[in-house]
Amino acid sequence: MSPVTRRLPSTSFAARIGACRRSRPVRFECYVEDVQRAKVFYSTVIGWTFEKWAGPMPYWPVTTGTDDEAGINGGLRQRLPHEGVGMVSTVTVESVDAASEAVRAAGGTLLVEEMSVFGLGWLAYAMDTEGMVFGILQPDVSAT
């Protein structure tokens, strides 16, 4: 896939996380067997709240606290047949294309090629040399 230049609007969540230069974790995703059961568990045990995403796939953004508290928010979705149990962290990058190449060059594996996530940016998933999966996100609110 050839590199694509993308515009980053200045006033948005994507713009704020796009300002990160060291690829800090900005989001997590929980892959679960039973979405409703997981929502009840996490809301009861640790107070997370969930709201159904209006995008093209079944997905529930997770709010873990208020904007003035330290921490990150995430998402919850049905686990796919090839996915294991767990939580995946996502980091921001300036270029998902360059980060994908860096993953390969460092001995990692690109598991899911770059894709658009409506209103958030360009996302790919990789596996490091130790078998851990992580997301790489190039923020861009104009992604469709």
N, C-alpha and C positions, 0 to 999 in steps of 0.2 A: 504494500500500500504506500503510495507516495505521500510525503508530508503535505499537510493542508494548513494554510494560514487561517486562523480563526480570530475574530474580534472578541474582546472581553469587555462588556459594558462596565462602567465605573461604579454603579450603585446597585449591588445585589449580593446575595450570599455567594454566588459564584465569583464575583469580583473580590470579595473579602478573602475567600480561601485561595484565590489565585495569587494573592500577594505573598503567600508563603514561599520562601525560597529554598528551604531545606527539606521539603517533602514531608511535612508533619502529618500525622494521622488526622483526618478530618471527619471520618465517618466509619461506621461499622455496619455489617449486615449479619443478621442471624438467619440461618437456614434451618427450618423446622419441619417436622413431620405433620403437625397439626397446628395451623395458624391460630385458631380460636383458643385452643388449650394453652398455647404459648403466651398469647395476649393476656389471658386471665392470670397465668402464673406470674409474669413479669410485672403486671400492673398491681397485683396483690402483694408480692414480695418486696419489690423495690420502687414501686410508684411510677413506672414508665407509663406514658400515654401513647396511644396509637390513633392514626387517622388514615383512612383508606386513600391511597394516591389516585388522582384523576387520570393518570397516564394509561398507556395501552396494555399494561400487564397487572395482575393482582399483586399489590405491594402496599405495605403499611409503613410509612415513615414513623420513627420512634423518637419521642421527645423524652430526654433523660433528666432534664432540669431546665431552669430558666436561663436566659441569655447572659445574666450577670454572674452565673456560677461557672466554675472551671469544668471542663468536660466537653464531650462531643455527643452529637445525636446520631441516629442510625436508621436502620430499616429492618423489616421483618418480611420474610416471604417463604412460600412453600419450598422445601428442599427438592431439587431435581434428582432423578434416579442415579445419576453419576456423581452426585455430591455427597461428601461425608458430613457427619455431624460437626457443627462448629460455628465459629464466628469469624468473619473476614474483615480485616481493617483495610481502609482505602486511604491513600496518600495523594496529595495534589502534586502535579508536575507542570512545568511550563509547556512541555510538548509530549503528548502521549506517544507519538511516533518515535521520538528520541528515547523516551523511557523504555519503550518496547525493545528497541535495538540494544539498549544498555542491559536489559534483562538477559537477552540472548548472549551478548558478549561476555557477561559475567558468569555464564553457565546455568542460568535459570531457563525456565520454559514459559512461553506465552500460551496460556490455556484458552483464553477467549480474546480474539482479535478486537481491535478498536471498534466501538459501537457508539451510537448517539444515545444519550439519555435525555429525553425531552426536558428542556428548561434548566438542565444542570451542567451538561458538558459532554466530553468524549471520554469513554471509559474502556479499559481493558483489564483482564485479570491474568496474573502471572503466578508461577510457583518458584520459590527461591531454591537454592542448592540443598536446603534441609527439608524440603517437602511442604513448606508453609505457603498457603495461598494468600495473595493480597491484591487489592485493586490499585490501579493508577488512573487518576482523574485529571484531565485538562479542563478546568472550569470554562464554561461558555453558555450563558443563558439563552443564546440564540439557537442552541442545538435542538433539532427536531427529530 
